[in-house]
Amino acid sequence: MSKRFLITGGAGFLGINLARHLLERGHSVTSLDIAPFDYPDVIGRVSAIKGDIRNRRVVDIAMQRVDIVVHT
């Protein structure tokens, strides 16, 4: 059963590698990071939100329709 993941720090080393792993297993992935999300191999398959985890409004938007949150 596929799940919807939110990865905070998704543009970092751990985050992007976790995203790739989850995508290979059929899950959907959203990345929340203050850094630019620039990974051509997953563009279009990862929903990237550029924002600061300290901003409650950004986190509320990112948390919509998410099953699991992974903080990297």
N, CA, C and O atoms as a Maestro MAE file, in Angstrom:
{
 s_m_m2io_version
 :::
 2.0.0
}

f_m_ct {
 s_m_title
 :::
 protein
 m_atom[288] {
  # First column is atom index #
  i_m_mmod_type
  r_m_x_coord
  r_m_y_coord
  r_m_z_coord
  i_m_residue_number
  s_m_chain_name
  s_m_pdb_residue_name
  s_m_pdb_atom_name
  i_m_atomic_number
  :::
  1 25 0.846 -1.184 0.000 1 A "MET " " N  " 7
  2 3 0.000 0.000 0.000 1 A "MET " " CA " 6
  3 2 0.885 1.239 0.000 1 A "MET " " C  " 6
  4 15 1.741 1.398 0.871 1 A "MET " " O  " 8
  5 25 0.680 2.109 -0.970 2 A "SER " " N  " 7
  6 3 1.526 3.301 -1.054 2 A "SER " " CA " 6
  7 2 1.093 4.343 -0.028 2 A "SER " " C  " 6
  8 15 -0.086 4.473 0.299 2 A "SER " " O  " 8
  9 25 2.073 5.069 0.462 3 A "LYS " " N  " 7
  10 3 1.860 6.129 1.451 3 A "LYS " " CA " 6
  11 2 2.328 7.456 0.870 3 A "LYS " " C  " 6
  12 15 3.074 7.503 -0.108 3 A "LYS " " O  " 8
  13 25 1.868 8.531 1.502 4 A "ARG " " N  " 7
  14 3 2.274 9.886 1.115 4 A "ARG " " CA " 6
  15 2 3.250 10.404 2.171 4 A "ARG " " C  " 6
  16 15 2.881 10.600 3.329 4 A "ARG " " O  " 8
  17 25 4.493 10.621 1.759 5 A "PHE " " N  " 7
  18 3 5.557 11.037 2.664 5 A "PHE " " CA " 6
  19 2 5.862 12.517 2.499 5 A "PHE " " C  " 6
  20 15 5.858 13.046 1.387 5 A "PHE " " O  " 8
  21 25 6.126 13.180 3.622 6 A "LEU " " N  " 7
  22 3 6.699 14.522 3.631 6 A "LEU " " CA " 6
  23 2 8.100 14.380 4.196 6 A "LEU " " C  " 6
  24 15 8.279 13.865 5.299 6 A "LEU " " O  " 8
  25 25 9.096 14.836 3.442 7 A "ILE " " N  " 7
  26 3 10.480 14.796 3.907 7 A "ILE " " CA " 6
  27 2 10.939 16.222 4.139 7 A "ILE " " C  " 6
  28 15 11.072 17.001 3.195 7 A "ILE " " O  " 8
  29 25 11.183 16.568 5.408 8 A "THR " " N  " 7
  30 3 11.766 17.877 5.684 8 A "THR " " CA " 6
  31 2 13.261 17.748 5.434 8 A "THR " " C  " 6
  32 15 13.870 16.740 5.791 8 A "THR " " O  " 8
  33 25 13.839 18.750 4.832 9 A "GLY " " N  " 7
  34 3 15.237 18.638 4.425 9 A "GLY " " CA " 6
  35 2 15.383 17.773 3.185 9 A "GLY " " C  " 6
  36 15 16.426 17.158 2.963 9 A "GLY " " O  " 8
  37 25 14.329 17.732 2.380 10 A "GLY " " N  " 7
  38 3 14.302 16.862 1.211 10 A "GLY " " CA " 6
  39 2 15.313 17.190 0.134 10 A "GLY " " C  " 6
  40 15 15.573 16.356 -0.733 10 A "GLY " " O  " 8
  41 25 15.894 18.384 0.163 11 A "ALA " " N  " 7
  42 3 16.894 18.752 -0.838 11 A "ALA " " CA " 6
  43 2 18.311 18.410 -0.390 11 A "ALA " " C  " 6
  44 15 19.269 18.615 -1.135 11 A "ALA " " O  " 8
  45 25 18.443 17.890 0.825 12 A "GLY " " N  " 7
  46 3 19.762 17.508 1.324 12 A "GLY " " CA " 6
  47 2 20.129 16.083 0.934 12 A "GLY " " C  " 6
  48 15 19.342 15.386 0.292 12 A "GLY " " O  " 8
  49 25 21.313 15.655 1.318 13 A "PHE " " N  " 7
  50 3 21.830 14.339 0.952 13 A "PHE " " CA " 6
  51 2 20.915 13.209 1.426 13 A "PHE " " C  " 6
  52 15 20.534 12.343 0.638 13 A "PHE " " O  " 8
  53 25 20.566 13.219 2.703 14 A "LEU " " N  " 7
  54 3 19.691 12.159 3.222 14 A "LEU " " CA " 6
  55 2 18.303 12.242 2.612 14 A "LEU " " C  " 6
  56 15 17.721 11.228 2.227 14 A "LEU " " O  " 8
  57 25 17.778 13.454 2.528 15 A "GLY " " N  " 7
  58 3 16.421 13.639 2.030 15 A "GLY " " CA " 6
  59 2 16.227 13.169 0.604 15 A "GLY " " C  " 6
  60 15 15.255 12.470 0.319 15 A "GLY " " O  " 8
  61 25 17.126 13.534 -0.304 16 A "ILE " " N  " 7
  62 3 16.953 13.147 -1.703 16 A "ILE " " CA " 6
  63 2 17.140 11.648 -1.888 16 A "ILE " " C  " 6
  64 15 16.449 11.033 -2.700 16 A "ILE " " O  " 8
  65 25 18.063 11.057 -1.148 17 A "ASN " " N  " 7
  66 3 18.251 9.612 -1.276 17 A "ASN " " CA " 6
  67 2 17.073 8.841 -0.697 17 A "ASN " " C  " 6
  68 15 16.698 7.795 -1.227 17 A "ASN " " O  " 8
  69 25 16.490 9.342 0.381 18 A "LEU " " N  " 7
  70 3 15.271 8.726 0.906 18 A "LEU " " CA " 6
  71 2 14.135 8.887 -0.093 18 A "LEU " " C  " 6
  72 15 13.370 7.948 -0.313 18 A "LEU " " O  " 8
  73 25 14.014 10.053 -0.695 19 A "ALA " " N  " 7
  74 3 12.963 10.289 -1.694 19 A "ALA " " CA " 6
  75 2 13.086 9.306 -2.847 19 A "ALA " " C  " 6
  76 15 12.088 8.721 -3.270 19 A "ALA " " O  " 8
  77 25 14.284 9.117 -3.357 20 A "ARG " " N  " 7
  78 3 14.496 8.163 -4.458 20 A "ARG " " CA " 6
  79 2 14.086 6.751 -4.043 20 A "ARG " " C  " 6
  80 15 13.432 6.037 -4.805 20 A "ARG " " O  " 8
  81 25 14.468 6.361 -2.851 21 A "HIS " " N  " 7
  82 3 14.127 5.037 -2.320 21 A "HIS " " CA " 6
  83 2 12.605 4.861 -2.235 21 A "HIS " " C  " 6
  84 15 12.068 3.831 -2.642 21 A "HIS " " O  " 8
  85 25 11.930 5.864 -1.709 22 A "LEU " " N  " 7
  86 3 10.473 5.786 -1.562 22 A "LEU " " CA " 6
  87 2 9.772 5.770 -2.913 22 A "LEU " " C  " 6
  88 15 8.808 5.029 -3.102 22 A "LEU " " O  " 8
  89 25 10.244 6.578 -3.851 23 A "LEU " " N  " 7
  90 3 9.655 6.596 -5.192 23 A "LEU " " CA " 6
  91 2 9.787 5.235 -5.867 23 A "LEU " " C  " 6
  92 15 8.856 4.777 -6.528 23 A "LEU " " O  " 8
  93 25 10.935 4.590 -5.703 24 A "GLU " " N  " 7
  94 3 11.146 3.262 -6.290 24 A "GLU " " CA " 6
  95 2 10.154 2.240 -5.748 24 A "GLU " " C  " 6
  96 15 9.857 1.245 -6.409 24 A "GLU " " O  " 8
  97 25 9.648 2.484 -4.559 25 A "ARG " " N  " 7
  98 3 8.704 1.575 -3.920 25 A "ARG " " CA " 6
  99 2 7.250 2.006 -4.093 25 A "ARG " " C  " 6
  100 15 6.347 1.443 -3.475 25 A "ARG " " O  " 8
  101 25 7.036 3.010 -4.939 26 A "GLY " " N  " 7
  102 3 5.682 3.400 -5.297 26 A "GLY " " CA " 6
  103 2 5.001 4.408 -4.398 26 A "GLY " " C  " 6
  104 15 3.798 4.633 -4.526 26 A "GLY " " O  " 8
  105 25 5.744 5.019 -3.491 27 A "HIS " " N  " 7
  106 3 5.163 6.016 -2.596 27 A "HIS " " CA " 6
  107 2 5.198 7.393 -3.252 27 A "HIS " " C  " 6
  108 15 5.961 7.626 -4.190 27 A "HIS " " O  " 8
  109 25 4.370 8.298 -2.751 28 A "SER " " N  " 7
  110 3 4.431 9.684 -3.214 28 A "SER " " CA " 6
  111 2 5.231 10.491 -2.191 28 A "SER " " C  " 6
  112 15 5.189 10.216 -0.992 28 A "SER " " O  " 8
  113 25 5.956 11.486 -2.689 29 A "VAL " " N  " 7
  114 3 6.901 12.222 -1.848 29 A "VAL " " CA " 6
  115 2 6.738 13.719 -2.052 29 A "VAL " " C  " 6
  116 15 6.637 14.208 -3.178 29 A "VAL " " O  " 8
  117 25 6.715 14.437 -0.928 30 A "THR " " N  " 7
  118 3 6.788 15.890 -0.920 30 A "THR " " CA " 6
  119 2 8.038 16.274 -0.147 30 A "THR " " C  " 6
  120 15 8.307 15.727 0.923 30 A "THR " " O  " 8
  121 25 8.794 17.209 -0.686 31 A "SER " " N  " 7
  122 3 9.996 17.717 -0.033 31 A "SER " " CA " 6
  123 2 9.714 19.120 0.482 31 A "SER " " C  " 6
  124 15 9.151 19.953 -0.230 31 A "SER " " O  " 8
  125 25 10.107 19.373 1.719 32 A "LEU " " N  " 7
  126 3 10.045 20.724 2.287 32 A "LEU " " CA " 6
  127 2 11.462 21.113 2.678 32 A "LEU " " C  " 6
  128 15 12.071 20.482 3.543 32 A "LEU " " O  " 8
  129 25 11.977 22.142 2.045 33 A "ASP " " N  " 7
  130 3 13.353 22.549 2.324 33 A "ASP " " CA " 6
  131 2 13.524 24.020 1.977 33 A "ASP " " C  " 6
  132 15 12.877 24.537 1.066 33 A "ASP " " O  " 8
  133 25 14.393 24.676 2.705 34 A "ILE " " N  " 7
  134 3 14.716 26.067 2.411 34 A "ILE " " CA " 6
  135 2 15.684 26.155 1.227 34 A "ILE " " C  " 6
  136 15 15.756 27.179 0.547 34 A "ILE " " O  " 8
  137 25 16.420 25.077 0.993 35 A "ALA " " N  " 7
  138 3 17.371 25.023 -0.129 35 A "ALA " " CA " 6
  139 2 16.628 24.690 -1.421 35 A "ALA " " C  " 6
  140 15 15.564 24.072 -1.382 35 A "ALA " " O  " 8
  141 25 17.175 25.092 -2.552 36 A "PRO " " N  " 7
  142 3 16.542 24.758 -3.839 36 A "PRO " " CA " 6
  143 2 16.534 23.249 -4.074 36 A "PRO " " C  " 6
  144 15 17.489 22.556 -3.724 36 A "PRO " " O  " 8
  145 25 15.461 22.749 -4.664 37 A "PHE " " N  " 7
  146 3 15.339 21.328 -4.998 37 A "PHE " " CA " 6
  147 2 15.711 21.177 -6.465 37 A "PHE " " C  " 6
  148 15 14.906 21.467 -7.351 37 A "PHE " " O  " 8
  149 25 16.929 20.724 -6.714 38 A "ASP " " N  " 7
  150 3 17.453 20.681 -8.081 38 A "ASP " " CA " 6
  151 2 17.986 19.286 -8.404 38 A "ASP " " C  " 6
  152 15 19.196 19.077 -8.500 38 A "ASP " " O  " 8
  153 25 17.071 18.345 -8.569 39 A "TYR " " N  " 7
  154 3 17.428 16.962 -8.872 39 A "TYR " " CA " 6
  155 2 16.643 16.521 -10.101 39 A "TYR " " C  " 6
  156 15 15.510 16.056 -9.978 39 A "TYR " " O  " 8
  157 25 17.239 16.664 -11.291 40 A "PRO " " N  " 7
  158 3 16.520 16.381 -12.545 40 A "PRO " " CA " 6
  159 2 15.923 14.981 -12.622 40 A "PRO " " C  " 6
  160 15 14.901 14.782 -13.280 40 A "PRO " " O  " 8
  161 25 16.549 14.007 -11.957 41 A "ASP " " N  " 7
  162 3 16.049 12.635 -12.058 41 A "ASP " " CA " 6
  163 2 14.707 12.422 -11.362 41 A "ASP " " C  " 6
  164 15 14.027 11.433 -11.634 41 A "ASP " " O  " 8
  165 25 14.315 13.328 -10.473 42 A "VAL " " N  " 7
  166 3 13.037 13.154 -9.779 42 A "VAL " " CA " 6
  167 2 12.075 14.328 -9.963 42 A "VAL " " C  " 6
  168 15 10.968 14.313 -9.424 42 A "VAL " " O  " 8
  169 25 12.494 15.348 -10.723 43 A "ILE " " N  " 7
  170 3 11.587 16.474 -10.976 43 A "ILE " " CA " 6
  171 2 10.338 15.942 -11.673 43 A "ILE " " C  " 6
  172 15 10.424 15.164 -12.622 43 A "ILE " " O  " 8
  173 25 9.211 16.362 -11.200 44 A "GLY " " N  " 7
  174 3 7.945 15.872 -11.729 44 A "GLY " " CA " 6
  175 2 7.400 14.693 -10.945 44 A "GLY " " C  " 6
  176 15 6.218 14.365 -11.047 44 A "GLY " " O  " 8
  177 25 8.268 14.053 -10.158 45 A "ARG " " N  " 7
  178 3 7.816 12.933 -9.331 45 A "ARG " " CA " 6
  179 2 7.815 13.290 -7.851 45 A "ARG " " C  " 6
  180 15 7.181 12.605 -7.048 45 A "ARG " " O  " 8
  181 25 8.515 14.350 -7.485 46 A "VAL " " N  " 7
  182 3 8.535 14.842 -6.109 46 A "VAL " " CA " 6
  183 2 7.907 16.221 -6.106 46 A "VAL " " C  " 6
  184 15 8.260 17.078 -6.916 46 A "VAL " " O  " 8
  185 25 6.977 16.429 -5.196 47 A "SER " " N  " 7
  186 3 6.391 17.752 -5.020 47 A "SER " " CA " 6
  187 2 7.313 18.535 -4.088 47 A "SER " " C  " 6
  188 15 7.444 18.191 -2.913 47 A "SER " " O  " 8
  189 25 7.946 19.577 -4.599 48 A "ALA " " N  " 7
  190 3 8.924 20.337 -3.819 48 A "ALA " " CA " 6
  191 2 8.318 21.647 -3.334 48 A "ALA " " C  " 6
  192 15 7.813 22.449 -4.118 48 A "ALA " " O  " 8
  193 25 8.383 21.839 -2.030 49 A "ILE " " N  " 7
  194 3 7.933 23.086 -1.413 49 A "ILE " " CA " 6
  195 2 9.164 23.777 -0.851 49 A "ILE " " C  " 6
  196 15 9.866 23.219 -0.008 49 A "ILE " " O  " 8
  197 25 9.424 24.993 -1.318 50 A "LYS " " N  " 7
  198 3 10.556 25.764 -0.802 50 A "LYS " " CA " 6
  199 2 10.049 26.601 0.357 50 A "LYS " " C  " 6
  200 15 9.217 27.492 0.183 50 A "LYS " " O  " 8
  201 25 10.560 26.305 1.537 51 A "GLY " " N  " 7
  202 3 10.124 27.036 2.707 51 A "GLY " " CA " 6
  203 2 10.894 26.620 3.941 51 A "GLY " " C  " 6
  204 15 11.638 25.640 3.936 51 A "GLY " " O  " 8
  205 25 10.698 27.382 4.993 52 A "ASP " " N  " 7
  206 3 11.401 27.185 6.253 52 A "ASP " " CA " 6
  207 2 10.508 26.416 7.218 52 A "ASP " " C  " 6
  208 15 9.359 26.798 7.440 52 A "ASP " " O  " 8
  209 25 11.023 25.347 7.787 53 A "ILE " " N  " 7
  210 3 10.249 24.523 8.721 53 A "ILE " " CA " 6
  211 2 9.846 25.316 9.970 53 A "ILE " " C  " 6
  212 15 8.935 24.908 10.690 53 A "ILE " " O  " 8
  213 25 10.504 26.426 10.226 54 A "ARG " " N  " 7
  214 3 10.139 27.257 11.377 54 A "ARG " " CA " 6
  215 2 8.916 28.125 11.109 54 A "ARG " " C  " 6
  216 15 8.400 28.771 12.021 54 A "ARG " " O  " 8
  217 25 8.450 28.143 9.866 55 A "ASN " " N  " 7
  218 3 7.279 28.926 9.482 55 A "ASN " " CA " 6
  219 2 6.045 28.028 9.555 55 A "ASN " " C  " 6
  220 15 5.871 27.139 8.721 55 A "ASN " " O  " 8
  221 25 5.205 28.256 10.533 56 A "ARG " " N  " 7
  222 3 4.041 27.398 10.783 56 A "ARG " " CA " 6
  223 2 3.119 27.312 9.564 56 A "ARG " " C  " 6
  224 15 2.598 26.240 9.257 56 A "ARG " " O  " 8
  225 25 2.918 28.420 8.877 57 A "ARG " " N  " 7
  226 3 2.039 28.432 7.697 57 A "ARG " " CA " 6
  227 2 2.568 27.498 6.604 57 A "ARG " " C  " 6
  228 15 1.801 26.753 5.993 57 A "ARG " " O  " 8
  229 25 3.865 27.541 6.367 58 A "VAL " " N  " 7
  230 3 4.482 26.673 5.363 58 A "VAL " " CA " 6
  231 2 4.326 25.205 5.766 58 A "VAL " " C  " 6
  232 15 4.011 24.359 4.930 58 A "VAL " " O  " 8
  233 25 4.544 24.912 7.031 59 A "VAL " " N  " 7
  234 3 4.412 23.531 7.517 59 A "VAL " " CA " 6
  235 2 2.969 23.056 7.387 59 A "VAL " " C  " 6
  236 15 2.731 21.919 6.979 59 A "VAL " " O  " 8
  237 25 2.010 23.900 7.724 60 A "ASP " " N  " 7
  238 3 0.598 23.523 7.585 60 A "ASP " " CA " 6
  239 2 0.260 23.177 6.134 60 A "ASP " " C  " 6
  240 15 -0.458 22.212 5.877 60 A "ASP " " O  " 8
  241 25 0.770 23.952 5.200 61 A "ILE " " N  " 7
  242 3 0.534 23.671 3.777 61 A "ILE " " CA " 6
  243 2 1.183 22.348 3.385 61 A "ILE " " C  " 6
  244 15 0.568 21.527 2.705 61 A "ILE " " O  " 8
  245 25 2.420 22.147 3.813 62 A "ALA " " N  " 7
  246 3 3.153 20.927 3.457 62 A "ALA " " CA " 6
  247 2 2.514 19.677 4.061 62 A "ALA " " C  " 6
  248 15 2.614 18.595 3.483 62 A "ALA " " O  " 8
  249 25 1.864 19.812 5.208 63 A "MET " " N  " 7
  250 3 1.293 18.665 5.922 63 A "MET " " CA " 6
  251 2 -0.047 18.185 5.354 63 A "MET " " C  " 6
  252 15 -0.557 17.148 5.777 63 A "MET " " O  " 8
  253 25 -0.608 18.912 4.422 64 A "GLN " " N  " 7
  254 3 -1.898 18.511 3.866 64 A "GLN " " CA " 6
  255 2 -1.772 17.180 3.142 64 A "GLN " " C  " 6
  256 15 -0.883 16.990 2.312 64 A "GLN " " O  " 8
  257 25 -2.665 16.270 3.465 65 A "ARG " " N  " 7
  258 3 -2.740 14.954 2.816 65 A "ARG " " CA " 6
  259 2 -1.423 14.185 2.889 65 A "ARG " " C  " 6
  260 15 -0.962 13.637 1.888 65 A "ARG " " O  " 8
  261 25 -0.821 14.148 4.077 66 A "VAL " " N  " 7
  262 3 0.426 13.415 4.308 66 A "VAL " " CA " 6
  263 2 0.152 12.304 5.314 66 A "VAL " " C  " 6
  264 15 -0.549 12.508 6.305 66 A "VAL " " O  " 8
  265 25 0.713 11.126 5.046 67 A "ASP " " N  " 7
  266 3 0.576 10.006 5.979 67 A "ASP " " CA " 6
  267 2 1.743 9.927 6.957 67 A "ASP " " C  " 6
  268 15 1.556 9.620 8.134 67 A "ASP " " O  " 8
  269 25 2.952 10.206 6.462 68 A "ILE " " N  " 7
  270 3 4.162 10.017 7.259 68 A "ILE " " CA " 6
  271 2 5.095 11.203 7.038 68 A "ILE " " C  " 6
  272 15 5.286 11.655 5.909 68 A "ILE " " O  " 8
  273 25 5.676 11.704 8.135 69 A "VAL " " N  " 7
  274 3 6.662 12.784 8.062 69 A "VAL " " CA " 6
  275 2 8.017 12.223 8.482 69 A "VAL " " C  " 6
  276 15 8.130 11.541 9.500 69 A "VAL " " O  " 8
  277 25 9.043 12.520 7.684 70 A "VAL " " N  " 7
  278 3 10.415 12.139 8.026 70 A "VAL " " CA " 6
  279 2 11.237 13.418 8.065 70 A "VAL " " C  " 6
  280 15 11.317 14.148 7.077 70 A "VAL " " O  " 8
  281 25 11.847 13.680 9.212 71 A "HIS " " N  " 7
  282 3 12.659 14.887 9.389 71 A "HIS " " CA " 6
  283 2 14.122 14.506 9.197 71 A "HIS " " C  " 6
  284 15 14.693 13.777 10.008 71 A "HIS " " O  " 8
  285 25 14.733 15.012 8.103 72 A "THR " " N  " 7
  286 3 16.132 14.629 7.834 72 A "THR " " CA " 6
  287 2 17.074 15.781 8.063 72 A "THR " " C  " 6
  288 15 18.283 15.635 7.884 72 A "THR " " O  " 8
  :::
 }
 m_bond[287] {
  # First column is bond index #
  i_m_from
  i_m_to
  i_m_order
  :::
  1 1 2 1
  2 2 3 1
  3 3 4 2
  4 3 5 1
  5 5 6 1
  6 6 7 1
  7 7 8 2
  8 7 9 1
  9 9 10 1
  10 10 11 1
  11 11 12 2
  12 11 13 1
  13 13 14 1
  14 14 15 1
  15 15 16 2
  16 15 17 1
  17 17 18 1
  18 18 19 1
  19 19 20 2
  20 19 21 1
  21 21 22 1
  22 22 23 1
  23 23 24 2
  24 23 25 1
  25 25 26 1
  26 26 27 1
  27 27 28 2
  28 27 29 1
  29 29 30 1
  30 30 31 1
  31 31 32 2
  32 31 33 1
  33 33 34 1
  34 34 35 1
  35 35 36 2
  36 35 37 1
  37 37 38 1
  38 38 39 1
  39 39 40 2
  40 39 41 1
  41 41 42 1
  42 42 43 1
  43 43 44 2
  44 43 45 1
  45 45 46 1
  46 46 47 1
  47 47 48 2
  48 47 49 1
  49 49 50 1
  50 50 51 1
  51 51 52 2
  52 51 53 1
  53 53 54 1
  54 54 55 1
  55 55 56 2
  56 55 57 1
  57 57 58 1
  58 58 59 1
  59 59 60 2
  60 59 61 1
  61 61 62 1
  62 62 63 1
  63 63 64 2
  64 63 65 1
  65 65 66 1
  66 66 67 1
  67 67 68 2
  68 67 69 1
  69 69 70 1
  70 70 71 1
  71 71 72 2
  72 71 73 1
  73 73 74 1
  74 74 75 1
  75 75 76 2
  76 75 77 1
  77 77 78 1
  78 78 79 1
  79 79 80 2
  80 79 81 1
  81 81 82 1
  82 82 83 1
  83 83 84 2
  84 83 85 1
  85 85 86 1
  86 86 87 1
  87 87 88 2
  88 87 89 1
  89 89 90 1
  90 90 91 1
  91 91 92 2
  92 91 93 1
  93 93 94 1
  94 94 95 1
  95 95 96 2
  96 95 97 1
  97 97 98 1
  98 98 99 1
  99 99 100 2
  100 99 101 1
  101 101 102 1
  102 102 103 1
  103 103 104 2
  104 103 105 1
  105 105 106 1
  106 106 107 1
  107 107 108 2
  108 107 109 1
  109 109 110 1
  110 110 111 1
  111 111 112 2
  112 111 113 1
  113 113 114 1
  114 114 115 1
  115 115 116 2
  116 115 117 1
  117 117 118 1
  118 118 119 1
  119 119 120 2
  120 119 121 1
  121 121 122 1
  122 122 123 1
  123 123 124 2
  124 123 125 1
  125 125 126 1
  126 126 127 1
  127 127 128 2
  128 127 129 1
  129 129 130 1
  130 130 131 1
  131 131 132 2
  132 131 133 1
  133 133 134 1
  134 134 135 1
  135 135 136 2
  136 135 137 1
  137 137 138 1
  138 138 139 1
  139 139 140 2
  140 139 141 1
  141 141 142 1
  142 142 143 1
  143 143 144 2
  144 143 145 1
  145 145 146 1
  146 146 147 1
  147 147 148 2
  148 147 149 1
  149 149 150 1
  150 150 151 1
  151 151 152 2
  152 151 153 1
  153 153 154 1
  154 154 155 1
  155 155 156 2
  156 155 157 1
  157 157 158 1
  158 158 159 1
  159 159 160 2
  160 159 161 1
  161 161 162 1
  162 162 163 1
  163 163 164 2
  164 163 165 1
  165 165 166 1
  166 166 167 1
  167 167 168 2
  168 167 169 1
  169 169 170 1
  170 170 171 1
  171 171 172 2
  172 171 173 1
  173 173 174 1
  174 174 175 1
  175 175 176 2
  176 175 177 1
  177 177 178 1
  178 178 179 1
  179 179 180 2
  180 179 181 1
  181 181 182 1
  182 182 183 1
  183 183 184 2
  184 183 185 1
  185 185 186 1
  186 186 187 1
  187 187 188 2
  188 187 189 1
  189 189 190 1
  190 190 191 1
  191 191 192 2
  192 191 193 1
  193 193 194 1
  194 194 195 1
  195 195 196 2
  196 195 197 1
  197 197 198 1
  198 198 199 1
  199 199 200 2
  200 199 201 1
  201 201 202 1
  202 202 203 1
  203 203 204 2
  204 203 205 1
  205 205 206 1
  206 206 207 1
  207 207 208 2
  208 207 209 1
  209 209 210 1
  210 210 211 1
  211 211 212 2
  212 211 213 1
  213 213 214 1
  214 214 215 1
  215 215 216 2
  216 215 217 1
  217 217 218 1
  218 218 219 1
  219 219 220 2
  220 219 221 1
  221 221 222 1
  222 222 223 1
  223 223 224 2
  224 223 225 1
  225 225 226 1
  226 226 227 1
  227 227 228 2
  228 227 229 1
  229 229 230 1
  230 230 231 1
  231 231 232 2
  232 231 233 1
  233 233 234 1
  234 234 235 1
  235 235 236 2
  236 235 237 1
  237 237 238 1
  238 238 239 1
  239 239 240 2
  240 239 241 1
  241 241 242 1
  242 242 243 1
  243 243 244 2
  244 243 245 1
  245 245 246 1
  246 246 247 1
  247 247 248 2
  248 247 249 1
  249 249 250 1
  250 250 251 1
  251 251 252 2
  252 251 253 1
  253 253 254 1
  254 254 255 1
  255 255 256 2
  256 255 257 1
  257 257 258 1
  258 258 259 1
  259 259 260 2
  260 259 261 1
  261 261 262 1
  262 262 263 1
  263 263 264 2
  264 263 265 1
  265 265 266 1
  266 266 267 1
  267 267 268 2
  268 267 269 1
  269 269 270 1
  270 270 271 1
  271 271 272 2
  272 271 273 1
  273 273 274 1
  274 274 275 1
  275 275 276 2
  276 275 277 1
  277 277 278 1
  278 278 279 1
  279 279 280 2
  280 279 281 1
  281 281 282 1
  282 282 283 1
  283 283 284 2
  284 283 285 1
  285 285 286 1
  286 286 287 1
  287 287 288 2
  :::
 }
}
